[in-house]
Amino acid sequence: MNMKGSLPLLILHVLAQGANHGYRIAGHIKEQSSGVLDFKEGTLYPTLHALEQQGLIESFKEMENGRERRYYRLTQRGAAALAAERGEWEQFAGAVNAVLKGAQNA
């Protein structure tokens, strides 16, 4: 896994907390990462569409402030994928941290 590959995992995580639209998903990720992870529309929306094609999320339209917005929500399949990918990410991050800590002690 690489840092760019983390966006699908982050989207699934945000949607596990409830349905949301793209702008708010990106905003939540940016806020929770203290601005480090700032995914733009050109990256976010293709990833949302890919997750929807994979059946991990589904979209629906809803009115908000007199404007129709496309919201996304996690599917059961997406929840299972989130659990699996979260475990893989934690293992990956732990391994990278172990190597980096070892390098500092060398």
C-alpha positions as CSV (number, residue, x, y, z in Angstrom):
1,M,0.0,0.0,0.0
2,N,1.2,3.6,-0.6
3,M,0.0,7.0,0.5
4,K,-1.9,7.6,-2.7
5,G,-3.6,4.3,-2.2
6,S,-5.0,5.4,1.1
7,L,-7.8,7.5,-0.3
8,P,-10.3,4.7,-0.8
9,L,-9.7,3.5,2.8
10,L,-10.2,7.1,4.1
11,I,-13.4,7.5,2.1
12,L,-14.8,4.2,3.4
13,H,-13.9,5.2,6.9
14,V,-15.6,8.6,6.6
15,L,-18.7,7.0,5.1
16,A,-18.8,4.4,7.9
17,Q,-19.8,7.4,10.1
18,G,-22.8,8.2,7.9
19,A,-23.8,9.2,4.3
20,N,-22.1,12.4,3.0
21,H,-21.4,14.2,-0.2
22,G,-18.0,14.6,-1.8
23,Y,-17.1,18.1,-0.7
24,R,-17.8,17.1,3.0
25,I,-15.9,13.9,2.7
26,A,-12.8,15.7,1.4
27,G,-13.3,18.4,4.1
28,H,-13.5,15.8,6.9
29,I,-10.3,14.1,5.7
30,K,-8.5,17.4,5.5
31,E,-9.7,18.5,8.9
32,Q,-8.9,15.2,10.7
33,S,-5.4,15.2,9.1
34,S,-4.7,18.8,10.2
35,G,-4.5,19.8,6.5
36,V,-1.9,17.2,5.5
37,L,-4.3,15.2,3.4
38,D,-6.0,17.6,1.0
39,F,-7.6,15.6,-1.9
40,K,-8.9,17.7,-4.8
41,E,-11.9,17.0,-6.9
42,G,-9.8,15.5,-9.7
43,T,-8.7,12.8,-7.3
44,L,-11.7,12.4,-5.0
45,Y,-14.5,12.0,-7.5
46,P,-12.9,9.3,-9.7
47,T,-12.2,7.4,-6.5
48,L,-15.8,7.8,-5.4
49,H,-17.0,6.5,-8.8
50,A,-14.6,3.6,-8.7
51,L,-15.8,2.6,-5.2
52,E,-19.4,2.8,-6.4
53,Q,-18.6,0.6,-9.4
54,Q,-17.0,-1.9,-7.1
55,G,-20.2,-2.0,-5.0
56,L,-18.4,-0.7,-1.9
57,I,-20.5,2.5,-1.8
58,E,-23.8,3.7,-3.3
59,S,-25.0,7.1,-4.2
60,F,-28.3,8.9,-4.0
61,K,-29.5,12.4,-4.6
62,E,-30.8,14.7,-1.9
63,M,-31.8,18.3,-1.7
64,E,-29.6,20.6,0.5
65,N,-30.2,24.3,0.8
66,G,-32.3,24.2,-2.4
67,R,-29.6,22.4,-4.3
68,E,-29.5,18.7,-5.4
69,R,-26.4,17.0,-4.1
70,R,-25.1,13.5,-4.7
71,Y,-24.5,11.7,-1.4
72,Y,-22.6,8.5,-0.9
73,R,-23.1,5.8,1.7
74,L,-21.3,2.6,2.6
75,T,-22.7,-0.7,1.5
76,Q,-22.4,-4.0,3.5
77,R,-19.7,-5.0,1.0
78,G,-18.0,-1.7,1.7
79,A,-18.1,-2.2,5.4
80,A,-16.4,-5.6,5.0
81,A,-13.8,-4.1,2.7
82,L,-13.2,-1.3,5.3
83,A,-12.5,-3.8,8.1
84,A,-10.1,-5.8,5.9
85,E,-8.3,-2.7,4.5
86,R,-8.0,-1.1,8.0
87,G,-6.3,-4.3,9.2
88,E,-3.9,-4.3,6.2
89,W,-3.1,-0.6,6.7
90,E,-2.4,-1.0,10.4
91,Q,0.0,-3.9,9.6
92,F,1.7,-1.8,6.9
93,A,2.0,1.3,9.0
94,G,3.3,-0.8,11.9
95,A,6.0,-2.4,9.7
96,V,7.1,1.0,8.3
97,N,7.3,2.5,11.8
98,A,9.3,-0.5,13.0
99,V,11.8,0.0,10.2
100,L,12.0,3.8,10.8
101,K,12.5,3.3,14.5
102,G,15.2,0.8,13.8
103,A,16.9,3.2,11.5
104,Q,16.9,5.9,14.2
105,N,18.6,3.5,16.7
106,A,21.3,2.5,14.2
